[in-house]
Amino acid sequence: MLLDLDMVQPLDEMVKEYGIDLSTVDPSFIALIRSQDPEGRLIGLTGNGGIYGLFYNKEVFDLFGVPYPTDNMTWDELIDLAKKTTGTRDGNQYVGLEFGSDTVDAALLQLSTTLTDPDTGGVLLSKDPKFTKYMELMKKIYSIPGIYNPEEKDKFMQKTAAMEINWHGFLTWFGGETPEERAEFKKDMDILPIPSWPDIPETAPAVHTAPTVINPYSEKKEAALQVLQAIISIENQTKATRKGTIPATSDVEIRKQFGADNPDHQGKNVMAMFQHQFALPPARASVWDKYVDLNGAMQKFATSDMNIPEFIRVLEEESAIKIKDAMNKQ
């Protein structure tokens, strides 16, 4: 929207002119910001972002007598554990794996692809082998008997899910009113990296971030640039990291301090979320991807007997209609 309104000042020349040091920013964050511009320009800067982690509960694994997950698993190894920890125990239905809000795209974000053509808005699902590969994986997950019930949500928070893929701050969302209550409730819960595809090992999903930009009509561009410098400064990122915000820097010593001032992260393997290199985003993001409701469609897919080609065809048709309507309103 800001690009359409001509309210974004490209920063490449300013960064060079004023000698701004971008070495403190992880290349994956810079790549994501550049991907949001049709010309690949640096249109803003950021000091933080959002990433996914794999959270697991040792209590559930012990209940099923299954070994705990490890930090270098493939997706197929994760699915095997999910099968072994899905079932009924003591009258309660347990699931081996649960996805948090809007995190069903975790495996897709490792494949560096778009769902639509950035220029034409054409939906690419049936043309992209990466999307079919992703759907084959999701089919394996949702084919596990009892793995998903739309009426039963937040099972990990109720200790009836063995694993959950969710945002980096997930452990701060539940467990009690006081730090002591939350610590006791989550004492057997910990964090691991997201599993990898066998052909791209040790690769985490691409990061999420929203850059801060400078208005090209501002009379205070130099001052605004100083604000951006402050945002990416080591001092600012360290403070934010200690509170539980994912830093944009790849500095290991700063990452080690993630959540240090937040009791909910004490004693947890927070470095797991940084263990693998973030996947780079596609060279150019597509503004039309937001009209492909992957999260909503996947919920339907999980509870139907729809095959993959049919699912892709239906989602493609639905998305194309939404994109056409959006184009007509421009």
N, C-alpha and C positions, 0 to 999 in steps of 0.2 A: 504493500500500500504506500509506504513512504517513497519507494522508488517511482511509483506511478505519479506521485504528487511532486516529484523533483525536490524531495526534501532530504536527500542523502548526499553528503560530501565525500567523494572517494578520498581515501587517505594515503595512497601509495606515495604521492609526491610530497605530502606534508611529512610523512614518516621519514622519508629520505632527507628532506630539507632540514628538519629539526633533529635528526639523528636519534629517533626513537628506537630504543632497544626492544625488539620483539622476541629475543632469544628466551625470555622468561615465559613465553606462552607456548603451550604444547602445539605442535604443527597440526594436529587434528582439529583443534579449535579454529586456527587460522584457515584451514582448508574448508571448514564448514561455513565460515563467514563468507569466504570467496565464492562458495558454491551458490550462495543466495543472490548473487549479482549476475545478470545475464552476460556481462563481460569479464567476470572473474576478478573484479576489482576488490580491494580491501575496503569494505563499506562501513566498518565499525570495529570496535574492540570489545572484549569481554574479559572479566576476571573470574568467571565461574560458569558452571554448567550442570547438566543432569546426566547421570549414568545409571546403568542397571547393575544389580547384584543378584546372586543366587543365595537365598536364605534357607537354612535348613534347621530342623528340630531333632536333636539327638534322641529325645524321648520317644518320638514316633519310630525312629529306626530301631531303637532298643526293643520297642514293643513288638515289632515284626521280626526281630533277630537278624536284621540286615546291616551290613557294614556301612559306615558313614560315607557320604560322597567325598570326592577328592578334588584337588585344585587344578587338575589338568584333564578333565573329562571331555569326551566328545558328546555330541547330542545323543547318539545311540546309547552310550553308556548311561546317560541321564535317564533315557526312556526305560532302560532295563531296571534301574533303581525305582523309577516311578511305578512300574508294573509290580514289583515286589513289595511295595509299601501302600498299595491300594487294596482295600478290603475291609472287612468288618472285624472288629475286636471289641469284646466286652459290650456288645450291642451298639457300638458306634461305627459309623462309616468313615473310613479314612481315605484320603486321596494322596497319591504320591507326588503330585505336582499341581500347583495352582499358579495362574498368572494374575498379577496385579492390574490395576487400572491402566489401560492403554499400553501394556507391555507385551502383547502377543507378537509384536514385530521384532522381538529381540534377535531371533535367528536371521531375520531378513536384513536387519541393520548391519550384520556382519558381511553382507554380500555386495554392498556399495552399488545400489541400483535405485532407479525411480520407478514409480508405478505408472507414470504418464509422461508424454513427450513435453518437455518444457516449452517448445515453440507452438505446437499445434493443439496441445491438450488431449491428443489421442491416447486412449488407454492401452497400455502395453502388456497387460497381464498375460494374455494368451501368446504373445510374441516373445516373451522373456523367459528363457529356460531357468534363470535364477528364481523366478517366482514359482515356477512349477516345482523346482527343487525344494523350496521353502514349504510349499503346500504338501508335498509328500512327507516331509518331516512332521508337520502339524497333524496330518492324517494318522501317522503312527501314534502320536500322543493321544489324540481323541478317540482312537480305536481301543484304548485300554478300557475294559469294562469297569464302569463305576467311577471313571476319572473326573467326570464333569456333570454337575447338576446345577442348572441355572437358579434353582430355588435355594441352593446352599452356597452362600458367598462368605468370603473372609474366613475360610476354614483354618488357615495358618494362624490367624489371630486367636482362634478357639482351640488351638493345638490338635486339630484333626487333619492337618496337611503336613506331609513330611518335608516338602520343599516349596518355595515360592520364588518366582522371578518378579522383582519389584524395583522401585526407585531406591536410590542410595540412602534416603532417610527413613526407610520403612520401619526400622526398629524403634523409631521415636514416636510412632503413631499409636501405640497400644500398650497394654500391660498393666495399667493401674494409674492411680491418681498421684502417687508419690514416687520419687526416684527409687526408694527402697522396694516398693511394691512391684515396680516395673522390672527392676533388676532380678528379683526373685522369680517373677513370672517367666522371664526370658533367659534364665541362667543356662539352659541347655540349647539355646539358639545361637547360631553363628552365621558367618558370611563366607561365601566362596565366589570365585570368578564365574561368569557365565560360560557354559560349555562352548566348545569350538566345533567348527566343521573340520573333518579329517584333512581336507585339502587346503585349509587355511588355519593351521593350528595356532593356538595361543593368540587369538584375535578376539578382542571384545567388541560388542556393538558400538557403532558410531555414537559420539556424544550428542547431546542436545544443548543448544545455547541460544541466547538472544543477544545480539550485539547492541551496544550503545552507539548511537550515530551522531554526527554533527550536521546541523542544518546548513546547507550551502549559502543561505541568505543571511546567516548570522554575521554580525559585525564583531563578534568575539571568538573567531575560530581558534586563534592561538590559545586563548584561555580555555576553550572547550577541549582542545587537545591536551592541555595540562590535566584536565579532569580525567581524560582517558588514560593518561600516564599514571595517574593516581590509582585508577581502577585496576590496572594490570601490575601495579607495584608489588614487590615481594611483601612489604609490610601489610598492605591491604589484603592480599590473598592469604597471608598467614592468619590474620585475625578471623577472616571469614571461614577458613578451613577449620580452625579450632572450634568454631560454633557448629560445624556440621555441613558446610557448603563445599561442593566439589570445586577445587581450584582449577583454573585454566592452565596453570603451570605444570610442567613435567618434573619439577624439582622434587626429588624423592624425600628430602628432609621436610619439606612442607607437607607433602602427602601423608607422611607418617603422623602428622599432627591432626589428621582428620577426626573431628568429633572429640578432641581432647578436653574441651570445656563442656561437653554434653554427657551427663551420667549414663544415658542410654547406650552410648558406644563404648563404655569402659569395659576392657577385657575382651572386646570383640576383634575379629580378624579384619579390621577395616582396610588393610592394605590389599586384601583380596580383590577389591574392585579396581585396583590400579595394576594388578599383577600382569595383565596382558595388554598389549598395545591396542589402542582404539582403532577400529577400522576407519579408513578414510571415507568420507561421503562421496557420492558421485560428483564428478567435476562440476556439474551444474544441477542444482535442485530444481524441482518443478513445482510451481505454485498450484498446479492442478491436482497434485497428490492429495490435498486436503479433502477433495470431493470423493475420494475412494475410502469408504467407511470400512476399513479392514477389521477394526475391533468389533463393530456391530455384526458384520458378516460372519466373522469367525465364531461368534456365539451361536449363530444359526447353524453353521457348519458342524459345530461340536455336538449338536443335538439332532442332526438329520442323517439320513443315509445317502446324502448327495455325494456323488463321486467328484473327483478333482476337476475334470474337464467341465462338468456341468456347473460346479461352483464358480469356476473362473468365468464361464460364459455369462452367468447371471450377474455376478459382481461387475463384470466389464460393461454389460448393458445398463445396469443401474447407474454406474459411475458416469458413463457417457452422457446420459440424460441430464444428470446434475451439472456436468461441465458445460453442456450446451446451454442450459438455462443461465448459468453464471456468465457465459460469454455474451448472451443476448442482453444481459442487464448492464453490461459495461458501456 
